[in-house]
Amino acid sequence: LSAGTAKGAAITLRSVLRHAVRERMIHESPAAGVPLPKVARQLVVPHSVRQVRALISEGPEWYAAPLLVGACCGLRVSEVAGLRADAIDYERGKLRVVRQLVRVTDDGGGAYLWTEPKSAAAVRGVPKPPHLAAASRRHDERYPGAKVKGETALFATRQGGPLNRSLMSDVLGPAADRAGIPGATFHDLRHHY
């Protein structure tokens, strides 16, 4: 396990054990006083505008607008997948991140769930650059939004399905290789913002 994964697991375990102490299920937490793993910070170097353009041009047409929104607005793939038309505030030039769409099974079954964003801080309004409106409009003309549990996501795949992290990784990996940026991920684009 990486230090970050181990730290996340340790924090969750500590929380569960503290709850057990409060509920008098155990006398004291065996995790009390155990130091958390140290996570080394790495310098993040955002992709350049040229690199983001290359990623977009090397991938399929349907993924250009979602990728552009991720890069220009700093959204997670689940947040881009969870955008609906009402998330765009044209009057204020903002994009409201108020929900996300996540795939809850990894067996390819395609069960999706509309949820709140990852944290309270993730509920936010971000400036929406003017050029995104044209890209979103072009996408919507060719790939109308995906219907998921009675709601319509703003972006859809070529087949009309919802976006998800696995799918975007499958598409982005080869596009990144062709663009000369091997290993680039959708999450990397958050730093471009």
C-alpha positions, 0 to 999 in steps of 0.5 A: 500500500502507498503511504497515502492509502495506508493513512486513509485506512488508518484515519477511517479505522481510528474513527470507527474505534473512537465511535466504539469507545463512545458507545462503550463497546471497547474501553479504549482505542488500540489505535490511540497514540499510534502515529499516522504514516507520513505522506511525502508531498510531491510537486504538482506540475500542471499540464500546459495549454498545449498539452491539454489541447493535444489530449483533447485532439488525440481522443474521440470527439465525444470526450472533448467537452467533458475533458475541457470542462474538467481542465478549465473548471478543476472538476473531478470526473464524477463531478463532470459526469454529474453536471446537468443543464441547470448547473450552468449559470449563464448570467453569472458565468459560473458552473455550479457543482452540487452533485456527482454521478458515480458508478457503484459497481466495478463489475461492468454492471453499470449501476450509477448513483447521483450523490452529493460531491465528495466533501462540503468544500466540493460543493462550489461555484466555479468560473465558467470560461466563455469558450466552454459554452460553445464546446458544451453546445457542440457536444449536446447537438451530437451526443444528447445527455445521458439518462440516468435514474430519471435525470439527464446528465449534461454529458454522454458518451458516443453510445449515449451512456453516462461518463465514469472514471473507468471509461474516461481512463480507458479513453484518456490513456491512449490519447495521452500516449499519442499526445506524448504525455504518457500516464496523464490522468483526468485527475491531473487536469484539476491542476490545470485549472 
